[in-house]
Amino acid sequence: MYNDPLDKIYNDLYEHTMHLLEEHDLPVEAVAGSLMAIAMRLYKSSLSEKNFNKIKEVILDTDVEPYKKPRLH
C-alpha cells in the first residue's frame, strides 16, 4: 500500500494520535508534547551530539502548516 515506509509510519502515528484525541478526549498539548518527547529521546539516543544539535535547529527553523481538522482541542 505504501511505497515509502515514512508514509506508513506517519499515517500510523497520525491515526493513533487522532484516536487519542477523539476517542480518549486527551488534551492536544499532552499528546503533542508526548510525541515530541519521544522524538527527542530517539534522536538523542541515536545521533551524535553534533547531529542532535543540528536536528534541533532544523526543528526550530521549520515552518509547519496547521491541520485543517475541525477539532484539535
N, C-alpha and C positions, 0 to 999 in steps of 0.2 A: 504494500500500500504506500509506504513512504520510500522514496529514493534516497533521501538524505536522513541519516539517523538523528541529526539535530532536529528535524521536523517532528519526528516521533517523540523525542524527549520533550520538546517544547509543548506539543499538543497534549501529551500525557500529564505533564505538570500543570498546564493551564486547566485541563478538565478537573483535576483533583483540587486545584485552588478554587475553582468555581463551586465545586461540591462543598468545600469547607465554608465558603462564604454564604452559599444559598441554602444548603441543607442543614448546616450546623449553626448558621447565623453568627459566625465568628466575626470580630471586627477586622476590617481590611488592614488596619495598621498592624495587628498581631500576626496575620497571615503573611503580609508582605515582609514584615520585619524578620519573621522566622525563615522565610525563603532567602532573604539577604544574608542572614547569619549563617545559614547552611552553605551558601555560595562562597562567602568569605572564608569560612573554615576549610572548604575544599580547595580553594585557591592557595591558602596559607599552607596547607598540608602537602600540596603537590608542586608548587612553584618555588624558585629561588627567591630570596628576599628582594633582589633587584626586579625580577619579573612580577612579583607580587605587588610591589610599589607601582610598577608600570600599569598593571591592570586596574589598580585603584584609581589612577589618573584617568584612564580610559573611561571607567565607570562614571566618575565625576564630570567628565567633559562631554559625555554623550547625551544629546537631547533625545527624549522619547516622546511619542505621542500617547495621550491618554486613551484608554479603551472607550469605545462608544457604547458600552454596556449600560443599560438603564440603572442598574443598581450595583455599585461598589461602595456601599455604606455612604 
